[in-house]
Amino acid sequence: MIQLTQDTDGYVRMSRHFPAQTMISISFTDGTTGEYSGRRMNEIYDQALADFRLANNMDVKGFNRNAKNIHRRNAVEHVPVAAGMK
């Protein structure tokens, strides 16, 4: 099991995809904890990455969205989470 901690801004550090079957435990700032599958966290990561790219006009510049070619300088390392998320 992978253990993550939410920071005061509401994010967890996640710089890569986790294995889909791995369970991930998140300790939230309000003192609660939650367990999520790697698949769910990967979905949240992908959404955060898409939002980041859209907000920075990266689609307009023609960046390749293929998952195999993620350039670390054009990526996110912090993913927003909230207690009680599904």
Backbone as a chain_set.jsonl record, in Angstrom:
{"seq": "MIQLTQDTDGYVRMSRHFPAQTMISISFTDGTTGEYSGRRMNEIYDQALADFRLANNMDVKGFNRNAKNIHRRNAVEHVPVAAGMK", "coords": {"N": [[0.846, -1.176, 0.0], [0.518, 2.202, -0.806], [1.247, 5.227, 0.792], [0.008, 8.473, 1.057], [0.081, 11.997, 1.789], [-2.05, 14.719, 2.243], [-1.402, 18.093, 1.406], [-1.439, 21.465, 2.84], [-2.654, 23.01, 0.916], [-4.39, 21.347, -0.335], [-3.511, 19.28, -1.981], [-1.875, 16.261, -3.188], [1.339, 14.807, -3.574], [2.147, 13.512, -6.613], [3.823, 12.253, -9.057], [3.693, 10.515, -11.135], [1.999, 7.759, -12.802], [0.344, 5.271, -10.858], [0.431, 1.692, -10.256], [-2.504, 0.051, -11.405], [-3.923, -1.76, -9.737], [-2.965, -1.301, -7.214], [-3.439, -0.29, -3.852], [-4.03, 2.876, -2.436], [-3.443, 4.928, 0.256], [-4.655, 7.878, 1.632], [-3.887, 10.497, 3.763], [-5.785, 12.999, 4.986], [-5.926, 16.593, 5.518], [-7.847, 17.218, 7.393], [-7.757, 15.221, 9.211], [-8.916, 12.792, 8.581], [-8.795, 9.643, 6.79], [-8.473, 8.028, 3.618], [-8.97, 5.345, 1.308], [-7.949, 4.495, -1.897], [-8.032, 3.167, -5.215], [-5.266, 2.486, -7.415], [-6.018, 2.891, -10.036], [-8.132, 4.786, -9.823], [-6.755, 6.985, -8.729], [-5.01, 7.443, -10.837], [-6.819, 8.305, -12.776], [-7.594, 10.748, -11.625], [-5.125, 12.039, -11.664], [-4.673, 12.181, -14.453], [-6.77, 13.912, -15.166], [-6.011, 16.236, -13.78], [-3.638, 16.783, -15.124], [-4.61, 17.266, -17.729], [-6.17, 19.568, -17.209], [-4.137, 21.321, -16.389], [-2.598, 21.518, -18.755], [-4.506, 22.615, -20.491], [-5.057, 25.076, -19.231], [-2.656, 26.335, -19.634], [-2.491, 26.741, -22.312], [-1.384, 24.696, -23.874], [-2.396, 22.859, -25.7], [-2.934, 24.38, -27.956], [-0.41, 24.93, -28.875], [0.345, 22.59, -29.999], [1.229, 20.306, -28.567], [1.929, 16.875, -28.05], [-0.466, 14.629, -26.929], [-0.172, 12.025, -26.266], [0.114, 9.41, -23.981], [2.55, 8.097, -23.633], [4.514, 9.907, -24.195], [5.046, 11.951, -22.249], [6.386, 14.934, -21.309], [8.435, 15.847, -18.757], [8.774, 18.537, -18.019], [6.439, 19.64, -18.794], [4.385, 18.856, -17.125], [2.4, 17.833, -14.266], [2.953, 17.683, -10.739], [1.561, 17.712, -8.449], [-1.529, 16.767, -7.248], [-4.933, 17.604, -6.91], [-6.932, 16.713, -4.101], [-9.704, 15.602, -2.052], [-11.281, 15.029, 1.076], [-13.512, 12.322, 1.328], [-13.904, 11.953, -1.379], [-14.959, 10.254, -4.383]], "CA": [[0.0, 0.0, 0.0], [1.225, 3.475, -0.881], [0.64, 6.212, 1.689], [0.206, 9.861, 0.657], [-0.439, 12.978, 2.734], [-2.541, 15.94, 1.617], [-0.781, 19.299, 1.957], [-2.397, 22.481, 3.29], [-3.346, 23.558, -0.25], [-5.35, 20.357, -0.803], [-2.902, 18.442, -3.006], [-0.92, 15.215, -2.834], [2.418, 14.718, -4.556], [1.981, 12.328, -7.461], [4.522, 12.639, -10.275], [3.59, 9.443, -12.135], [0.883, 6.835, -12.598], [0.56, 4.138, -9.972], [-0.194, 0.473, -10.779], [-3.965, 0.138, -11.279], [-4.442, -2.601, -8.66], [-2.375, -0.898, -5.938], [-4.267, 0.537, -2.979], [-3.345, 4.087, -2.003], [-4.054, 5.527, 1.438], [-4.395, 9.313, 1.711], [-4.191, 11.162, 5.035], [-6.248, 14.344, 4.67], [-5.587, 17.604, 6.525], [-8.871, 17.261, 8.448], [-7.532, 14.097, 10.108], [-9.487, 11.56, 8.064], [-8.015, 8.931, 5.785], [-9.264, 7.359, 2.596], [-8.232, 4.4, 0.486], [-8.363, 4.569, -3.291], [-7.258, 2.285, -6.087], [-4.34, 3.165, -8.311], [-6.785, 3.281, -11.221], [-8.854, 6.029, -9.518], [-5.774, 8.059, -8.602], [-4.514, 7.724, -12.182], [-7.848, 9.121, -13.425], [-7.484, 12.089, -11.048], [-3.87, 12.581, -12.193], [-4.885, 12.518, -15.863], [-7.62, 15.101, -15.226], [-5.19, 17.375, -13.353], [-2.705, 17.053, -16.217], [-5.383, 17.89, -18.808], [-6.509, 20.925, -16.767], [-2.9, 22.095, -16.415], [-2.252, 21.796, -20.149], [-5.509, 23.52, -21.047], [-4.869, 26.397, -18.627], [-1.416, 26.909, -20.137], [-2.593, 26.785, -23.775], [-0.471, 23.748, -24.491], [-3.031, 22.225, -26.849], [-2.797, 25.305, -29.074], [0.967, 24.86, -29.351], [0.554, 21.311, -30.666], [1.874, 19.269, -27.773], [1.397, 15.533, -28.22], [-1.141, 14.175, -25.71], [0.045, 10.593, -26.105], [0.578, 9.137, -22.612], [3.923, 7.619, -23.629], [5.454, 10.994, -24.434], [4.866, 13.057, -21.313], [7.625, 15.639, -21.018], [8.333, 16.213, -17.345], [8.66, 19.984, -17.837], [5.07, 20.001, -19.146], [3.543, 17.953, -16.352], [2.057, 18.237, -12.907], [3.43, 16.786, -9.696], [0.642, 17.811, -7.319], [-2.88, 16.44, -7.682], [-5.887, 18.014, -5.875], [-7.773, 15.667, -3.515], [-10.578, 16.069, -0.977], [-11.824, 13.953, 1.902], [-14.824, 11.869, 0.897], [-14.052, 11.866, -2.832], [-15.317, 8.909, -4.853]], "C": [[0.893, 1.242, 0.0], [0.496, 4.471, 0.009], [1.018, 7.613, 1.232], [-0.412, 10.767, 1.709], [-0.846, 14.231, 1.977], [-1.838, 17.138, 2.248], [-1.852, 20.334, 2.292], [-3.161, 23.125, 2.144], [-4.348, 22.573, -0.848], [-4.819, 19.415, -1.863], [-2.101, 17.304, -2.386], [0.136, 15.188, -3.928], [2.277, 13.4, -5.307], [2.589, 12.659, -8.812], [4.44, 11.585, -11.375], [2.321, 8.64, -11.874], [1.303, 5.743, -11.622], [-0.024, 2.892, -10.628], [-1.689, 0.463, -10.452], [-4.511, -0.641, -10.085], [-3.908, -2.223, -7.279], [-3.35, -0.042, -5.143], [-3.422, 1.7, -2.464], [-4.124, 4.686, -0.845], [-3.654, 6.996, 1.489], [-4.811, 9.815, 3.087], [-4.533, 12.608, 4.71], [-5.944, 15.295, 5.819], [-6.62, 17.691, 7.637], [-8.772, 16.074, 9.406], [-8.11, 12.781, 9.631], [-8.521, 10.908, 7.079], [-8.972, 8.294, 4.798], [-8.379, 6.429, 1.801], [-8.824, 4.404, -0.91], [-7.496, 3.63, -4.109], [-6.3, 3.124, -6.926], [-5.049, 3.656, -9.555], [-7.5, 4.607, -10.987], [-7.886, 7.205, -9.401], [-5.179, 8.425, -9.958], [-5.515, 8.566, -12.964], [-7.774, 10.564, -12.93], [-6.224, 12.781, -11.573], [-4.046, 13.028, -13.639], [-5.747, 13.766, -16.015], [-6.837, 16.346, -14.82], [-4.204, 17.77, -14.446], [-3.414, 17.741, -17.378], [-5.756, 19.328, -18.449], [-5.288, 21.84, -16.821], [-2.535, 22.483, -17.842], [-3.228, 22.77, -20.782], [-5.319, 24.939, -20.517], [-3.625, 27.098, -19.156], [-1.341, 26.901, -21.659], [-1.654, 25.811, -24.48], [-1.088, 23.019, -25.67], [-2.848, 23.075, -28.099], [-1.404, 25.217, -29.682], [1.293, 23.516, -29.994], [1.303, 20.269, -29.876], [1.168, 17.938, -27.985], [0.796, 15.065, -26.899], [-0.985, 12.673, -25.484], [0.685, 10.324, -24.736], [2.034, 8.682, -22.562], [4.937, 8.758, -23.71], [5.208, 12.189, -23.526], [6.238, 13.658, -21.027], [7.51, 16.195, -19.603], [8.216, 17.723, -17.139], [7.249, 20.474, -18.139], [4.07, 19.157, -18.371], [3.229, 18.549, -14.982], [2.651, 17.237, -11.931], [2.498, 16.777, -8.504], [-0.778, 17.668, -7.83], [-3.861, 16.842, -6.582], [-6.745, 16.837, -5.399], [-8.627, 16.28, -2.416], [-11.097, 14.869, -0.206], [-13.213, 13.598, 1.402], [-14.997, 11.79, -0.605], [-14.342, 10.433, -3.235], [-14.416, 8.47, -5.957]], "O": [[1.891, 1.309, 0.718], [-0.732, 4.549, -0.017], [2.196, 7.915, 1.042], [-1.318, 10.359, 2.435], [-0.079, 14.748, 1.164], [-1.69, 17.204, 3.468], [-3.038, 20.103, 2.055], [-4.21, 23.728, 2.369], [-5.08, 22.926, -1.773], [-5.607, 18.803, -2.584], [-1.703, 17.365, -1.223], [-0.149, 15.514, -5.08], [2.287, 12.321, -4.714], [1.93, 13.289, -9.64], [5.05, 11.745, -12.432], [1.656, 8.82, -10.855], [2.468, 5.347, -11.571], [-0.901, 3.016, -11.484], [-2.088, 0.826, -9.345], [-5.488, -0.205, -9.475], [-4.358, -2.775, -6.275], [-4.013, 0.832, -5.701], [-2.257, 1.531, -2.106], [-5.327, 4.923, -0.954], [-2.472, 7.329, 1.402], [-5.938, 9.591, 3.526], [-3.689, 13.359, 4.22], [-5.731, 14.865, 6.952], [-6.311, 18.185, 8.721], [-9.599, 15.93, 10.306], [-7.822, 11.74, 10.222], [-7.57, 11.529, 6.605], [-10.139, 8.054, 5.109], [-7.186, 6.682, 1.634], [-10.04, 4.328, -1.086], [-6.361, 3.334, -3.735], [-6.507, 4.323, -7.116], [-4.722, 4.721, -10.079], [-7.48, 5.472, -11.862], [-8.159, 8.292, -9.91], [-4.876, 9.592, -10.205], [-5.12, 9.444, -13.732], [-7.879, 11.499, -13.723], [-6.252, 13.97, -11.891], [-3.622, 14.122, -14.012], [-5.491, 14.592, -16.892], [-6.981, 17.398, -15.443], [-3.962, 18.957, -14.669], [-2.884, 18.692, -17.952], [-5.666, 20.216, -19.297], [-5.386, 22.992, -17.245], [-2.203, 23.638, -18.111], [-2.821, 23.658, -21.531], [-5.41, 25.901, -21.279], [-3.549, 28.327, -19.129], [-0.261, 27.038, -22.233], [-1.184, 26.096, -25.581], [-0.361, 22.594, -26.568], [-2.63, 22.54, -29.186], [-1.243, 25.411, -30.887], [2.405, 23.323, -30.485], [1.963, 19.415, -30.468], [-0.058, 17.889, -28.086], [1.464, 15.097, -25.866], [-1.619, 12.117, -24.587], [1.685, 10.948, -24.384], [2.692, 8.866, -21.538], [6.095, 8.584, -23.332], [5.167, 13.325, -23.998], [7.141, 12.966, -20.557], [6.576, 16.937, -19.3], [7.606, 18.151, -16.159], [6.895, 21.598, -17.782], [3.023, 18.786, -18.902], [3.725, 19.611, -14.607], [2.831, 16.067, -12.27], [2.627, 15.921, -7.629], [-1.183, 18.377, -8.751], [-3.659, 16.469, -5.427], [-7.229, 16.054, -6.216], [-8.311, 17.355, -1.905], [-11.325, 13.806, -0.784], [-14.006, 14.486, 1.087], [-16.113, 11.584, -1.082], [-14.006, 9.5, -2.505], [-14.569, 7.364, -6.476]]}, "num_chains": 1, "name": "protein.A"}
